[in-house]
Amino acid sequence: MAAAPGDGSIADVAHIHPPKIEYFDLDAKSNTDPKGQLRSVDEFRLTPTGLYMFRPLAGHPKISHFESWFLPKLNLRVTRQSWHPGHRLDFDFYVDVVEINAIGSVWKTTDMYLDLIVRTGHSVTVLDTDELISAVQHEFLSPQRAQRALETTYSAVSGISAHGHDVVRWLTYSGCPTTWR
């Protein structure tokens, strides 16, 4: 029997999915995205506080490349995108709340659904709370992991806001200095 719209079934929540997992192989200079696509990475840089990655987005109509910092201490992936001429969104940084594990030269991130959009000097906005709630309701995520994701989000929003909505300043203050191209 097909689910009826509005009955609270998984069919009613089209965007619900298990946590997205990505792999970053430092030796192979590759990134395997959540759909299993293998992508070439131009640069990995390992520091005492995290991992930096720079890679192109071949064939993307708007974004030419992005660079990310993976920061295990903060459970965050902080990304800055570069745009093709004529394209630009109204934010400076996209921050994913993630779990980060490294085994040898392979780093693994598990997306915890919540994201932040940072407009430097202006605002920080939390996205996808509905996805987190749905993931818990459909048992893709335990309540304990969801609580950690929420605590990570609250801490990041508070810290970024307290530093003038400047994620780079907050990261430095938090002991995770970053450098960008």
Secondary structure, 3 states (H helix, E strand, C coil): CCCCCCCCCHHHCCCCCCCCEEEEECCCCEEECCCCCEEECCEEEEECCEEEEEEECCCCCCEEEEEEEEECCCCEEEEEEEECCCCCCCCCEEEEEEEEEEECCEEEEEEEEEEEEEECCCEEEEECHHHHHHHHHCCCCCHHHHHHHHHHHHHHHHHHHHCCCCHHHHHHHCCCCCCCC
